[in-house]
Amino acid sequence: MLASRQIRTVLTTAAFGIALVFTPQSKVMAQFSGAQANTTPVGDKTQLKPPAGARVAIFEFEDLECPDCARANSLLKEAAAKYDIPWVKHDFPLPFHVWSFQAAVNARWFDTKSKKLGDDYRDAVFSNQPSIATVDDLRTFTEKFANDHKVAFPFAVDPQGKLAADVKADYALGQRIGIEHTPTIWVVTNRTGTAPPFVEVVDRTKLYDIIDQALASTKASPAPAAHSTSASLKH
């Protein structure tokens, strides 16, 4: 049973890796009032926007096996909480990583139980990356996580392939945008105009400054003062 599971995993990972092909994208530069410019060549910039109703958001493509994603995770979480802004996360499992694709599928399975549980699983994976070397290690870790949270983790996590399809859709979105590495992090705004309303966070020590500038750039303009007349004056 273990051998056949490993074979299925290898075949799935190989097939996924073959499908993940990068395409060249044109480079677009974006700034918020002197903030740092993009370094990732951006193709489909229409997707780099906050959720409806939000002025500003953190927008990230991550890989759960990526050590630098693990290092960025706590900072992004703290920033989203501090500024009370959305943190939009997309899966971008790199083809050369052994277990990142399956981890993304597992995380989405936990999302079906509760969004908090899914996020807690992602945090736990990041915290325990050094102890997870193989898909079997990931399975052991995930079963323990599920047991600790009183959830029965099934042997067949995604029998219909719907969760895997969602992960692949995120990856395809990343390809259209032009993702070249993980994590790729932007601060995005709802601004409209000639310049793209987003900036890539290349130096994470400047994250808070970039968010401050983004919030300042999206403040609503004050409504023009009404012309006073003798009838409207209040004494």
Order of alpha helices (4+ residues) and beta strands (2+ residues): alpha-beta-alpha-beta-alpha-alpha-alpha-alpha-beta-beta-alpha
